[in-house]
Amino acid sequence: MSHIVQSKLSDAQEPQFRQQLLGLISNFSRYEDPLNREKALRVIPVDDLTQIAEAKWNSCAGAEEGSPLDTSTVRDLLLLELLRWFKEEFFTWTDKPICPICSKVTQLISSTGNVTPEERRKSASRVEVYTCSTCSGGEEIVRFPRYNDPVVLLETRTGRCGEWANCFALICRAMNFEIRHVTDWSDHVWLEVFSTAKNRWLHCDPCENKCDTPLLYERGWGKEIAYVIAVSHDDIQGPMIIYYLHVC
């Protein structure tokens, strides 16, 4: 069974934790907004992904020729295709931004740059500021806003694990998957998606294109799971819950 390190937040950490938790709860209103879902559907190749999922079901050993589709299993296969498409074709990882002039990697000079009114309007919580040492003697400035609005992320299509999970959450809701947004307080976020075929939640990490592999972090990355919170539109699962009971 997966081991969870039960740690208590310090008094200094609690306000930040509360703010982050309230932000996650607030974001679910964005995932549930019909207009936001419509915007997400415009960028998803729904028909193509559905055809691939159905073809994979038809080719599996348990599907007899001419038999009706097992819609629950096809939905699981569609989720796998959605994960693959999101990582391989739609979203990109940004560690350090690339200089728009010389295409070389920039260097961080501030993780708390001033947020412009336009960036704030697009829900940037903070801005990282980078410089290019090659261009203009180090005077070329590159800004990397950390946007919280998943609709904005449909346009920027880049970020780190927070942006990946946030944008993929909206995409999953647009496809009518039930989701939880999961935060490991140490340094990572991912989703859980409910499978009606398996009648349980599936770990889904869009950054890794991994589904139902919750031991990825401990056994694959060698990290300890410290303080996990799972948020859905009507529920919060806290750190005192044994989070991976179904894993053994």
N, C-alpha and C positions, 0 to 999 in steps of 0.2 A: 504494500500500500504506500502511496505517496506520503512523505513526511512533510509536515508543515511546522515551521518554527514559529511558535507563538511569542510575539514580541509586543511590548507595550509602547505606545507612542509617548514621547517626552512632552512636557508641557509646552515647549517651544514648537513642537511639530503639530500639535493638535489644531491650531487655527488654520494652518496650511492644509491639513488633511480635511478639515470641515469645508473649506473653500473649494477644494478639488471635488469633494463628494457632492456638494450642492451644484457644481458645474456639470457633473455627470448626469445628475437627476434632471437638470434644466435641459440638457441636450436631447433628452428623449422627446421633448415637445417638438424639436426639429425633425427627429426621425419619424414622428407620427403625422407631421403636417402633410396633407395631401398634395399641396403644390411642390413641396420639397421632394416628395416621392416621385412625382411626375417628372421633375427635372432629372432625377437619378435614372429613371427608366429611359430617358432620351439618350443616355450615354452607354447603356448596357445592351449588348447584342443578344437580347432575350431569345429570339427565334433560333439563332445559331447555337447558343448554349443549350437550349431545350432539345434541339435535334440531336446534338451530341450525346446528351444524357439519355435520351430515349434509345438511340442506337446502341449505346453501351449496355442498356438493360436488355435489349433484344438479343445481344450477342452473348449474354451471360448464360451459364450452364442451366440455371433454373427457369429460363424463359423458353417456353415451347412456341413453335411457329404458329402465329395466328392467335395466341392467347392475349387477353386484355392486359394493358399496362398495369403494373403494380405502382400506382401513383405515389405511394409513400416512399418506396425505394427509389423511384425516379427522382423524387425531390431531393433525396440524399445525394444522388449522382449529380443533380443540377447544382447543389451546393459545392461539390468538389470542382465542377467546371467553373463556377463563379469565382472560387478562390484562385484557381489557376489563371483565369483571364485577368483578374485584378492584379496579381503579382507580375505576370509575364507581359501583359499588354497595356495595362491602364495606369497603374501608379508607379512612382519611382522613389527610391530612397535618397535622401539628402543628408549626408554627414556634414560636409563643408561645401557650400555653394561653389559653382564654377564661375570664374570671371567671365562676364559676357563679352569682353573685348578679346582676351587672349586664350580663353578656354582652359586656363590652368586653375588648380585648386587654390582657393583663398585661405586666409588664416584668420582665426577668430581674434577680435580685439575687444569685444564687449558682448556679454550675454544679456545685457539689460539696456539696450538702446532705447531712445525716445520713440514712442509709438506715434506715428503721424495720424491726423484726423481720418484720412482715407483708410489707413490700416486698421484703425479702431472701428471704423464703420463696417469693415469686413470681419470684425470680431477677433482681431489679433490681440492675444493676451500679453505678448511681449515680442520684442524684436531682437534678434541676434545680428551683430554688425561685424562684417568681415572686411579684410583689405587684401588687395592683390599686390604682392611685392614686386611683380614683374612690370605692371603697367603704371606709368606716371610716378615712378619712384615710390611706390607704396601708397599713393594717394587715391587710387581707385577704390571706392567703397561699394560693397555689395551687402544689401540688407536681406535678411531671411526672417520674415514675419511668421510667428507661430499662430496660425489661424485655428479658431475653435469651431467655426461654422462649417459643417460638412458640405453644405452647398457650395461654399467658396472653394473647398478642397476638390470638388468635382471639376473645377476650372484649373486650379494650380497643379493638381495631381502629383504632389510630392510632399515629402516630410519624413518624420521618423515614426516610431511605433505609435505615438499618440495620434498623429494625423492618419496613419494607416487604419487603425482600429475605428476611429471616428468616421472616416469616409466609408469604410466597408460596412459599418453599422447601418448607415442610411441606405446603402445599396441593398443590404439584406432585407431591410424593412420594406423597401420598394418592391422586392420580390416576395413579400408576405411571409418571410421567415421570422419566427419569434426569436428574440435575441436577448442576451445579457452582455453588458460591457464590463469586462473584468480587469481590475487593476491590482498588480502586485506592487505594493508601496515602494519596494526597493528600486525598481527601474524598468518595469515592462507592463504593457497592456495588451489584451487580446479580447476575443469574443467567445461566448458560448452560443450555439444555435440549437434550437430544439428539434429533435428528430422524431417525427411521429412513427416512423418505421421501427425505431429502437426504443421509443417511449422514454427518452432521456435526453439530457443536454449533451451536446458534443463540443469539446474544445476546438476552437477554430482560430488559427493565427495567420492573418493575411500576410504579415511580413515574411513568414516562412513557407506559405502555401501548405500548411499542415492542418489536418483535421483529425480529431479524436486521438491525439497523442499528447495528453496532459503531462506526461513525464519528460517531455522534450527538454524542459528547462533544467531539471535536476540531473537527469541521466545524460542528456545531450550536451547541455551547456555547463553542467557542474555547478549550478547556482542553487542557493537555498531560497525556497518560497517563504517570504517573511510575513506579510500582512496583506491578505487578499480580500478584496471587496468586489462583489458581483452586483451590478445594478441593472434592473430592468424597468419597464415603464410602471410596474405596480409592485415591485419587490426589491429588497436589498438583502443579499446574503453576506453576512459579516464574518470576521476572522475566527469566531468561536464555532463556526460551522465546519465540520470535517468535509472539506471541499471536494475531494475526489473519492468519495465512498465507493463509486462504481469501478475504481481502478484497483487491481490487485495483481 
